[in-house]
């Protein structure tokens, strides 16, 4: 079963616009991660945010975490056509750190 | 340096055949994970190794699925008597430490069972 639900399921924007995708999860966590998956490829780790952090930046990425609402958001600023991919959030759980539980993903399409 | 590699990249099997999927993790990585990804879905956890020890196999869908990592490096996921519902992409990931922080994924093996 998948812990995370991502919203929206699909997003289409023009180059230069910002893209925001949201993730909700069900149980207490130690950390939340975002991964990108290009079509037919494996996943690439983007950013990790720990449960005691509220916001984190990496280049054009900004991630927020609200543990009271069990939700996170990923903002990609000044999007590029190369950002076209599926984006997944993944969490561990505070009672089982052996595995990551992935969300259902957001398919982002950036048009040049 | 080399990333995680998986072979074969594509596998077509007839229903009832056994298949073996190989994962070569990044050298020196302690943790190794297998995931199953159905079309249009996120990866779902299958099993986890810390070195050669299989510490969690709670995600394996049936006793037809078996994974091993005998020397703490290369891992093999074996599926016996494949069924059509086994068709999916099987992803392997490795991590430097024993935790779930930052996993490095291979390209996956796409299994199609006819």
Interface residues (C-beta under 8 A of the other chain):
Chain A: X1 X2 X4 X31 X33 X35 X40 X41 X42 X43 X44 X45 X48 X88 X90 X92 X96 X97 X98 X99 X100 X101 X102 X103 X104 X105
Chain B: X4 X33 X35 X40 X41 X42 X43 X44 X45 X48 X55 X56 X59 X91 X93 X99 X100 X101 X102 X103 X104 X105 X106 X107 X108
